[in-house]
Amino acid sequence: MRRLMEGEAYQLMGNAGFQLDGKALQMFQKSFLQVQSLLDHNRILINEINQNHDSKIPDNLSRNVGLIRELNNNIRRVVDLYSDLSSNLSKDVNSSESDSRLDAKALHKRIRPA
């Protein structure tokens, strides 16, 4: 999985029909970097869990208990990050749409003949 570059994030938001302010974009990027970091770490954990399982060595198998707990906690954190991101993005989109409607109403009032 490749990471979004800054220009791609702007393009992604533009293609969705709304713009994010600088603060919202930073939050968006920070969340995705955290998610990507957790997913990268999970990949390492899964590889180690698989190696331990394949080895059938009792110490390695018992180590897997802690690794699987860590993996599950990381998955919960990813879900929480996506949930927070979704909620914040939804608020920003709704705010942006509300601002657009207000701008359209103001423009309509200015154009209306007297």
JOUR-V913907 format. One record per residue. N is the residue number from 1. RES is the residue in three letters. SS is DSSP state (h for helix, s for strand, l for the rest). OMEGA is omega in whole degrees, -180 to 180 (none if undefined). Layout:
# JOUR-V913907
N_RES_SS_OMEGA + N_RES_SS_OMEGA
This chain:
# JOUR-V913907
1_MET_l_-179 + 2_ARG_l_-177 + 3_ARG_l_176 + 4_LEU_l_174 + 5_MET_l_-175 + 6_GLU_h_180 + 7_GLY_h_179 + 8_GLU_h_178 + 9_ALA_h_177 + 10_TYR_h_-179 + 11_GLN_h_178 + 12_LEU_h_-180 + 13_MET_h_179 + 14_GLY_h_180 + 15_ASN_h_179 + 16_ALA_l_176 + 17_GLY_l_177 + 18_PHE_l_179 + 19_GLN_l_175 + 20_LEU_l_174 + 21_ASP_l_-175 + 22_GLY_h_-178 + 23_LYS_h_-179 + 24_ALA_h_179 + 25_LEU_h_177 + 26_GLN_h_178 + 27_MET_h_179 + 28_PHE_h_-179 + 29_GLN_h_-180 + 30_LYS_h_-180 + 31_SER_h_-179 + 32_PHE_h_175 + 33_LEU_h_177 + 34_GLN_h_179 + 35_VAL_h_-179 + 36_GLN_h_179 + 37_SER_h_178 + 38_LEU_h_180 + 39_LEU_h_177 + 40_ASP_h_179 + 41_HIS_h_178 + 42_ASN_h_179 + 43_ARG_h_178 + 44_ILE_h_179 + 45_LEU_h_-178 + 46_ILE_h_178 + 47_ASN_h_179 + 48_GLU_h_178 + 49_ILE_h_-180 + 50_ASN_h_179 + 51_GLN_h_178 + 52_ASN_h_-180 + 53_HIS_h_-179 + 54_ASP_h_-178 + 55_SER_h_-179 + 56_LYS_l_177 + 57_ILE_l_-175 + 58_PRO_h_179 + 59_ASP_h_179 + 60_ASN_h_180 + 61_LEU_h_178 + 62_SER_h_176 + 63_ARG_h_-180 + 64_ASN_h_180 + 65_VAL_h_179 + 66_GLY_h_180 + 67_LEU_h_179 + 68_ILE_h_175 + 69_ARG_h_179 + 70_GLU_h_178 + 71_LEU_h_179 + 72_ASN_h_177 + 73_ASN_h_178 + 74_ASN_h_179 + 75_ILE_h_176 + 76_ARG_h_180 + 77_ARG_h_177 + 78_VAL_h_179 + 79_VAL_h_179 + 80_ASP_h_179 + 81_LEU_h_179 + 82_TYR_h_178 + 83_SER_h_178 + 84_ASP_h_180 + 85_LEU_h_179 + 86_SER_h_180 + 87_SER_h_-180 + 88_ASN_h_180 + 89_LEU_h_178 + 90_SER_h_178 + 91_LYS_h_-180 + 92_ASP_h_179 + 93_VAL_h_179 + 94_ASN_h_178 + 95_SER_h_180 + 96_SER_h_178 + 97_GLU_h_179 + 98_SER_h_178 + 99_ASP_h_180 + 100_SER_h_179 + 101_ARG_h_179 + 102_LEU_h_178 + 103_ASP_h_180 + 104_ALA_h_178 + 105_LYS_h_180 + 106_ALA_h_179 + 107_LEU_h_-180 + 108_HIS_h_180 + 109_LYS_h_180 + 110_ARG_h_-176 + 111_ILE_h_-176 + 112_ARG_l_178 + 113_PRO_l_-178 + 114_ALA_l_none
